[in-house]
């Protein structure tokens, strides 16, 4: 099997470990699943080395998704914070978030492998909607696992998935959120691995899932690098900010800047009610090394060593682990890590809505809330990855009092 070193960008070996040692990553799975992952790895490497496959993927990104997404100069925010702020507008993708980038790539891979049935998990519902959309386009059966708690707080996306023809299966165990949905999705994939494809939504899980997701999301930073040159005349931005749950949008936003040390990479986690409260999803800040969903990474644990129930007002960040790339970037010092509370995220969403006329997803609002926490020079170019739009979160904003008169 070829070791692509992820086509020259990610510091990952052919066993899925990140960094110079075997600190994070790998595939900690039962023996019967290891051969399936090896087959998936080979199919993935062959696909991305096939110009016909990549042309089909990129054509759909343009003609179906609507890429490239704009890089919007947030002039009013720039004046407020004393830096040049640009928003990478993943919220303008078809389906309203970055998730469609990865969904298309992996669904095409599933087709190439002869799979007829797609299994997926979702938290905020954006990945579920993206998968249901692509399955409708490609004529594939679609089952989406979603925490019962998230089904209630993300009803608009649940209805969108149903209209697109997806079957929704509720995960009732534990906190009934994203972790529990991933548990069920993996279990179903193990059971149906011979005829089904697990289209994972974040850069988590056993190798090659984190690598595949990062690669298909890397279109974000690929476009951003070009747009920064065209817009500002600079070779690269000074800083890129992205929210982190599992790490899909962050890995895509950081990808083409990983080997440029002059670019600050800032990951923003969900602090919930505050990291000191215990009710948070700040894995990189408070987690410890452990295996979750088949990969060695950072995990939030209880005092007795069990995986803890995370908490965030944002369903897409409500996960007790993080992808191995994010864990390695944080440990190596290449990436800065900040945490943002529920209230800080809600306030940032309101600020963007009223200053720039853009309503962000709660996940993206966490990244925006980092702006007052970073120190930059007046002429620094700062890119915030606006990973999704806020339609799905309007009821939460209303409940928080951020929609007066509603």
DADASUL-V963310 format. One line per field, one symbol per residue. ss: DSSP state (H for helix, E for strand, - for the rest). A space follows every 10 residues. Layout:
# DADASUL-V963310
ss=???
This chain:
# DADASUL-V963310
ss=----HHHHH- -E----EE-- ---EE----- HHHHHHHHHH HHHHHHHH-- HHHHHHHHHH HHHHH----- EEE-HHHHHH H--EEEEEEH HH----E-HH HHHHHHHHHH HH----EEEE EE---HHHHH HHHHHHHH-- EEEEEEEHHH HHH-HHHHHH HHH---EEEE E------HHH HHHHHHHHHH H----EEE-- --------HH HHHHHHH-HH HHHHHHHHHH HH------EE EEE----HHH HHHHHHH--- ---EEEEEEE EE--HHH--- E-HHHH-EEE EE--EEEEE- E-----E--- ----HHH--- E--HHHHHHH HH--EEEEEE EHHHHHHHHH HHHHHH---E -HHHHHHH-- HHH------- EEEEEE-EE- HHHHHHHHH- ------
